[in-house]
Amino acid sequence: MKIKAYAKINVGLDVVSKRDDGYHELSMVMLPIELYDLIDIEPALEASFRCTPPYRIRPEKNTLLKAIEVCREAHPFETQFRIHLHKTIPSQAGLGGGSSDAAAIINYLDDYFKWNLCDEEKISLAVKVGADVPFCLFNKPAIVSGIGEKLHFFTMKKPLNLVLIQPHKGVSTKLAFKDLDIPNLVHPKISDIALALKEGNELALYESMGNSLEDKAISLVPEIELIKKELLDYGLEFSMMTGSGSVVMGFSQDEGLLHRATKDLKSHYRFVRLTKVLD
């Protein structure tokens, strides 16, 4: 069976505080996009995993395999699976590639074994794998808070087109969150971003979007700032980083501008992709 694991973007990310357990309290607006990994999975006598292209994914950091074991522990089963991951979503990008793969596996196992899990049960499994996994279960626009387990879905009034560009280096999520001076970070108003999307107000959207982690990521990978400026020079309305980076998003309702920027910059960076928010 082939299943699609859709990437996500953050059009708003606020690091609210650091919790006593070491995690950070977040408030975000997250949107699913049309970019996806393809997972080919089927039951097998012995478990196997391969990836195309052949990324060196260490087993202990493979969220897809971790999702299987989390589900196996909660709902014991003997079945093994043969998995071929066709990887399109880049790593260390802020696009939730590993999280989307894990979420797709949780949904697949729920369907395969006919567990009929409710949303809350799926989320309780997903959060054990990673903070972005709960959102990726549903592929719907949402305000996401806590450590990713609190989801409030909403409907966008207009489609949103964008180009994604990753510099030559990625950003480690661990380093992006390390030693943050939280009171002095940018703190976008998440409710304003969601309202602008609900109302289809592009001007209000671009005025309110922001990412608490962007300045830290730029200090780690200065090329992020250069790409942001480059996209604005093409005439796009707005550019910002998604998640903990390093992918930069450029936004415009002028599809001609987006196509031109994508075509011109494709040979300059390791990942350039025109996409839109998932309908």
N, C-alpha and C positions, 0 to 999 in steps of 0.2 A: 504494500500500500504506500502511495506517495502522499505526503502531507506538507502543506506550506506553513512555514514559521515566519510570521511577518515582523519586520523591524518596527521600532518605535522612535519617536523624537520627543524631546522636551521643549516646548515653547515657553515654559516658565519653570524655573527651579530655584526654590528658596531653601537654603540650609537654615533651619529655625534655631536649632540648639544641638548640643551633644548630650546624649543620654548617659546615665550611670553605667549602662551595660557596654558602653563603647561605641554603640551605633549612633547615627545622627538622625534627629527628627527632621523630616523633610516635608515640604509642601510643593506640589508640582502640578503642571498641566501637561499631560502626556497624550500623544496622538499616534495611532497606528498608521504606517505608510505602506505603499505598494511593494517596496523592496522586501524580498523574502529569501530564506534558506529553504531548500527542498530536502525533506527527510524520506528516504526509502526504507521502510521497516516491515519485517515479517517475522513470524514465529520461527524458531530454529531449534535443533537439538543442542547446539552450543552457541553461546553468546559471541558475537563478533561486532567490531566497529571499524569503519574506515571513513576517511574524509577526502573529498575532492574539491579544490586542490589539496594536496597532502600536507595540511597544516600540522605542525607538531603540537598536538593538544595533549597535555599531560593528563593521565586518567583521573588524578585527584582534582583536577581543575575542569573536568568535562562535565558541564552542568546537565547535559543530556543524560549521561549515564548516572549522574547523581539523582536526577529526577526518577529514574527507574528504581533505584534502591530506596529512595524515600517512600515511593508508592508500595514497593514490595514489603517494607517494614510495617506500613500502616494497614495494608490489605494483602496478607501473605499469598504468594503465588509461586509456582515452580517454573513456569514458562520462561524460556530464554528468547532473545531476539537478535536477529541479524540486521544491522543498521548501516546504511550508507548515507552519509551526510554530504549533500552538495552545497558547499559553503559559498554564499554570495555576500552576506553582511560582513563587513570588515571587523576585525577585533580592535580593542582599545579605541573605540570610535564614539561611544555614547549612544549607540543605536540599539543596544540590547540584544545583540546577536545570540549570545549564549543563553540569555533569559528566554528569548522567543523559542529557541530550540527546546528548552526544558518545558516550557508551557505547552508546546505542541505535543510533547510526549505524554504529559499528564492527561491532556484531553484525549489522546489516542487510547491510553490504557483504560481510562474511564469508559470509553465507548467499547473497546475490545472485550473487557471483562464484564461489561454491563453493570457497573457499580451504581450508576445513576446518582453520582455525587451531586449535592447541592453546591451553590457557589461558595458558601462559607467553608465547606469541606475541601473544595479544590484550593481555595486561598490558603488554608492552613497547611496543605502540602506544599504549595508553591513557595511560601515564605521561608520554608526550611531550605530551599535551594538557593534563592537569591531575592534581593529586594525588588527587582523589576519583573520578576516572574508572575506575580499575581495579575498585574496589568496585562501582560501578554497572553493570559488565558482567554481574554474576552475580545481584544481587538476593537475597542470602542473608545472614543474620546472620554477622558476622565480627569477629574481632580484627584490626585493621589497624595496621601499623607501618611503619617506615622513613619514606618520604615518600608513602606510600600504596600502594606496590607489593607489600608483603608481606601476604598474606591467609590467615587461619586460620579456616575456617568452623566453625560449630557450630549445634546445633539447640536452639531454645527450647522449654521444657516447656509454657508457658502463653501465651495471646494477650496482647497489650499494647495497651490503648486509651489515647488521648491527644487533647488539643486543642492546636492550634497557633495562636499569636497573634503577629503581627508589629506592633511599634510603628510610628509614623508615619515613622520614619527607618530606613534600613538601616545595616549596618556594613560598611565596606570591609575585605576580608580583609587587604589590605596594611597598613592602619592597625592592625588588630587584632594583627598579629604584630610591629609596629614597636617596637623598644626594650623588649622584654620583660625583666623582671628574673626570669630563669628559676628561680634557686634559691628565690625567695620566692613563686612561684606555688602555687596549689592543685595537688596532684599526686594525682589519684584512682588507686586501685589497680585497674588495668584487669582483672587476672585475677579479682578478687573480683566485679566487675560481671558478667563473662561467666559465672562460676560461678552467681551468683544467677539469671541468666536460664535457664541450663541446668537448674537445679533447680526453677525456678518459685517461688523464695523472694522474695516482694514486699518484705518488711521489710528483708532483707539488700540487696536491689537499691536501695531508696531510701536506705539508710544509706551505700552505697558510691559512688553516682553522683556525678559532678563534672566540671567543665570548667575547665581551666587558663586559658582565654581569657575567661571570663565577667566577671571584675572589670575587665579592660581594656575590654571592650565596654560595660560599664555606665558607665565614665568617659566614653566617647564618646557613648553614648545612654542617659541615666539612666532613661528610660521603661522599659527592660528590667527594672530592679529593681522598679518599681511594678507591672508586670504579674505578676511572680513572686509578689509579696505578694497581689495581687488574686486570683489563682488559689487560693492557700492559704486566703484568706478565704472562698471558696466551699466549702471543705471537702475539696478535692483533697489527696491524700496527699503529692504532691511536685511541685515545679516547678523547671525549670532551662532554661538557654539551650542551643540546639544549635549545633554547629560554631563558626564565628567570629561568629555572630549575623546578624540581630538577633531571629530568631524564638525565642519562649519556649514550652516544652512543659509542659503540665499533665497529670499522670498520676492515674488512679483506675480501680479495677475496678468502681466504681459508675457505670454508664453514665448513670443519671439525673442525677447531678451534672455529668458531662461535657456532657450535652445542655443542662442549664440554664445552665451557664457559657457555652457556645457561643452559645446564643440571646440571653442578656443582653448579651454583649460584642460581638456582631457589628456593631452600629452604632457602636461606640466606636473601633474600630481598622481599619486598612486591609486586614488579612487575618486572618480567624478561620476555622479549619477543624477539624472533628471527623474523626479518622482512626484507623487502627490499623496495627500492624506487618503487613506483607504476609505472607500465609499461603503 
